[in-house]
Amino acid sequence: MDGNALAGSQPQQQLDDEMVPLAVAATVAYFHVTEAAHQVTTQTDLADIVPLVAIALSTVAPIHGGGQPLSAIEVRERLYGSRRPSLDGLKMRRGDLRTAMITLREARSTFGR
């Protein structure tokens, strides 16, 4: 690979490594994965859905808290067991979000809406 190709990949890698708040990532993933005809239309409904999408994301991508990836036990403690768990302080890498959205969209098309 020549130096120009390598230099061109560095900005993308920086974007991929950027951390995104989990609530934002879950909102983006929801609208990316869900067909427009089936999307919620109110902020209240979206607020109910976002934690569920965060759980779905946690099954296909690492979730970070305190600058480190959370273990499966930590994810379970933070995201499960509450109707509307707090997503405060939880993040994921932008590159992982992109990959997770592809995975969830493919799963949705395979297993239905």
Short mmCIF file of the C-alpha atoms (twelve columns), coordinates in Angstrom:
data_MODEL
# 
_entry.id   MODEL 
# 
loop_
_atom_site.group_PDB 
_atom_site.id 
_atom_site.type_symbol 
_atom_site.label_atom_id 
_atom_site.label_alt_id 
_atom_site.label_comp_id 
_atom_site.label_asym_id 
_atom_site.label_seq_id 
_atom_site.Cartn_x 
_atom_site.Cartn_y 
_atom_site.Cartn_z 
_atom_site.pdbx_PDB_model_num 
ATOM 1   C CA . MET A 1   0.000   0.000   0.000  1 
ATOM 2   C CA . ASP A 2   1.447   3.374   -0.908 1 
ATOM 3   C CA . GLY A 3   1.706   6.351   1.469  1 
ATOM 4   C CA . ASN A 4   -1.242  8.199   -0.126 1 
ATOM 5   C CA . ALA A 5   -3.621  5.285   0.375  1 
ATOM 6   C CA . LEU A 6   -2.468  4.905   3.960  1 
ATOM 7   C CA . ALA A 7   -2.860  8.633   4.618  1 
ATOM 8   C CA . GLY A 8   -6.393  8.517   3.192  1 
ATOM 9   C CA . SER A 9   -7.404  5.794   5.631  1 
ATOM 10  C CA . GLN A 10  -6.231  7.667   8.737  1 
ATOM 11  C CA . PRO A 11  -9.147  10.165  8.838  1 
ATOM 12  C CA . GLN A 12  -11.614 7.267   8.448  1 
ATOM 13  C CA . GLN A 13  -9.903  5.390   11.272 1 
ATOM 14  C CA . GLN A 14  -10.139 8.494   13.464 1 
ATOM 15  C CA . LEU A 15  -13.872 8.706   12.721 1 
ATOM 16  C CA . ASP A 16  -14.334 4.989   13.407 1 
ATOM 17  C CA . ASP A 17  -12.564 5.352   16.769 1 
ATOM 18  C CA . GLU A 18  -14.718 8.309   17.839 1 
ATOM 19  C CA . MET A 19  -16.975 7.473   20.765 1 
ATOM 20  C CA . VAL A 20  -20.719 8.084   20.381 1 
ATOM 21  C CA . PRO A 21  -23.101 8.293   23.363 1 
ATOM 22  C CA . LEU A 22  -25.138 5.081   23.453 1 
ATOM 23  C CA . ALA A 23  -28.464 6.960   23.458 1 
ATOM 24  C CA . VAL A 24  -27.445 8.708   20.223 1 
ATOM 25  C CA . ALA A 25  -26.135 5.462   18.707 1 
ATOM 26  C CA . ALA A 26  -29.369 3.642   19.578 1 
ATOM 27  C CA . THR A 27  -31.480 6.425   18.051 1 
ATOM 28  C CA . VAL A 28  -29.452 6.413   14.834 1 
ATOM 29  C CA . ALA A 29  -29.581 2.603   14.686 1 
ATOM 30  C CA . TYR A 30  -33.349 2.577   15.217 1 
ATOM 31  C CA . PHE A 31  -34.005 4.845   12.253 1 
ATOM 32  C CA . HIS A 32  -31.432 3.009   10.112 1 
ATOM 33  C CA . VAL A 33  -32.787 -0.475  10.818 1 
ATOM 34  C CA . THR A 34  -36.533 0.180   11.035 1 
ATOM 35  C CA . GLU A 35  -38.534 0.753   7.864  1 
ATOM 36  C CA . ALA A 36  -40.138 4.200   7.748  1 
ATOM 37  C CA . ALA A 37  -43.665 2.758   7.776  1 
ATOM 38  C CA . HIS A 38  -42.959 1.062   11.120 1 
ATOM 39  C CA . GLN A 39  -41.091 3.872   12.893 1 
ATOM 40  C CA . VAL A 40  -42.512 5.504   15.995 1 
ATOM 41  C CA . THR A 41  -43.774 9.037   15.571 1 
ATOM 42  C CA . THR A 42  -43.580 10.568  19.042 1 
ATOM 43  C CA . GLN A 43  -40.695 11.447  21.356 1 
ATOM 44  C CA . THR A 44  -42.336 9.421   24.135 1 
ATOM 45  C CA . ASP A 45  -42.470 6.285   21.978 1 
ATOM 46  C CA . LEU A 46  -38.881 6.853   20.848 1 
ATOM 47  C CA . ALA A 47  -37.765 7.218   24.479 1 
ATOM 48  C CA . ASP A 48  -39.348 3.802   25.162 1 
ATOM 49  C CA . ILE A 49  -37.665 2.177   22.145 1 
ATOM 50  C CA . VAL A 50  -34.116 3.566   22.512 1 
ATOM 51  C CA . PRO A 51  -33.169 1.391   25.533 1 
ATOM 52  C CA . LEU A 52  -34.352 -1.710  23.658 1 
ATOM 53  C CA . VAL A 53  -32.228 -0.755  20.667 1 
ATOM 54  C CA . ALA A 54  -29.291 -0.189  23.046 1 
ATOM 55  C CA . ILE A 55  -29.745 -3.757  24.275 1 
ATOM 56  C CA . ALA A 56  -29.810 -5.008  20.674 1 
ATOM 57  C CA . LEU A 57  -26.631 -3.055  19.916 1 
ATOM 58  C CA . SER A 58  -24.958 -4.568  22.981 1 
ATOM 59  C CA . THR A 59  -25.479 -8.039  21.528 1 
ATOM 60  C CA . VAL A 60  -23.474 -7.269  18.385 1 
ATOM 61  C CA . ALA A 61  -20.956 -4.596  19.454 1 
ATOM 62  C CA . PRO A 62  -18.898 -3.589  22.491 1 
ATOM 63  C CA . ILE A 63  -20.421 -1.011  24.827 1 
ATOM 64  C CA . HIS A 64  -18.021 1.243   26.714 1 
ATOM 65  C CA . GLY A 65  -18.349 2.831   30.116 1 
ATOM 66  C CA . GLY A 66  -15.658 4.775   31.898 1 
ATOM 67  C CA . GLY A 67  -13.397 4.558   28.851 1 
ATOM 68  C CA . GLN A 68  -13.304 0.753   28.833 1 
ATOM 69  C CA . PRO A 69  -15.418 -1.928  27.138 1 
ATOM 70  C CA . LEU A 70  -17.977 -3.345  29.562 1 
ATOM 71  C CA . SER A 71  -18.071 -7.048  30.328 1 
ATOM 72  C CA . ALA A 72  -21.218 -9.039  29.571 1 
ATOM 73  C CA . ILE A 73  -22.091 -8.911  33.277 1 
ATOM 74  C CA . GLU A 74  -21.671 -5.124  33.380 1 
ATOM 75  C CA . VAL A 75  -23.840 -4.714  30.276 1 
ATOM 76  C CA . ARG A 76  -26.515 -6.911  31.828 1 
ATOM 77  C CA . GLU A 77  -26.405 -4.918  35.086 1 
ATOM 78  C CA . ARG A 78  -26.642 -1.578  33.250 1 
ATOM 79  C CA . LEU A 79  -29.168 -2.381  30.503 1 
ATOM 80  C CA . TYR A 80  -31.404 -5.207  31.713 1 
ATOM 81  C CA . GLY A 81  -33.927 -5.289  34.518 1 
ATOM 82  C CA . SER A 82  -35.299 -1.778  34.197 1 
ATOM 83  C CA . ARG A 83  -38.009 -0.642  31.810 1 
ATOM 84  C CA . ARG A 84  -36.009 2.456   30.963 1 
ATOM 85  C CA . PRO A 85  -32.375 1.929   31.987 1 
ATOM 86  C CA . SER A 86  -30.057 4.900   32.156 1 
ATOM 87  C CA . LEU A 87  -27.738 5.083   29.172 1 
ATOM 88  C CA . ASP A 88  -25.761 7.923   30.765 1 
ATOM 89  C CA . GLY A 89  -22.028 7.404   30.517 1 
ATOM 90  C CA . LEU A 90  -22.330 4.548   28.037 1 
ATOM 91  C CA . LYS A 91  -20.767 4.877   24.600 1 
ATOM 92  C CA . MET A 92  -19.738 2.894   21.578 1 
ATOM 93  C CA . ARG A 93  -17.227 3.397   18.789 1 
ATOM 94  C CA . ARG A 94  -18.638 4.931   15.601 1 
ATOM 95  C CA . GLY A 95  -17.094 2.105   13.535 1 
ATOM 96  C CA . ASP A 96  -18.723 -0.504  15.779 1 
ATOM 97  C CA . LEU A 97  -22.062 1.306   15.386 1 
ATOM 98  C CA . ARG A 98  -21.780 1.156   11.601 1 
ATOM 99  C CA . THR A 99  -21.019 -2.577  11.682 1 
ATOM 100 C CA . ALA A 100 -23.769 -3.224  14.257 1 
ATOM 101 C CA . MET A 101 -26.382 -1.434  12.131 1 
ATOM 102 C CA . ILE A 102 -25.479 -3.605  9.143  1 
ATOM 103 C CA . THR A 103 -25.704 -6.738  11.287 1 
ATOM 104 C CA . LEU A 104 -29.055 -5.756  12.826 1 
ATOM 105 C CA . ARG A 105 -30.489 -4.768  9.456  1 
ATOM 106 C CA . GLU A 106 -29.432 -8.105  7.942  1 
ATOM 107 C CA . ALA A 107 -30.912 -9.966  10.922 1 
ATOM 108 C CA . ARG A 108 -34.150 -7.999  10.587 1 
ATOM 109 C CA . SER A 109 -34.465 -8.869  6.914  1 
ATOM 110 C CA . THR A 110 -33.718 -12.525 7.663  1 
ATOM 111 C CA . PHE A 111 -35.985 -12.928 10.694 1 
ATOM 112 C CA . GLY A 112 -38.669 -10.354 9.889  1 
ATOM 113 C CA . ARG A 113 -39.596 -6.957  11.249 1 
# 
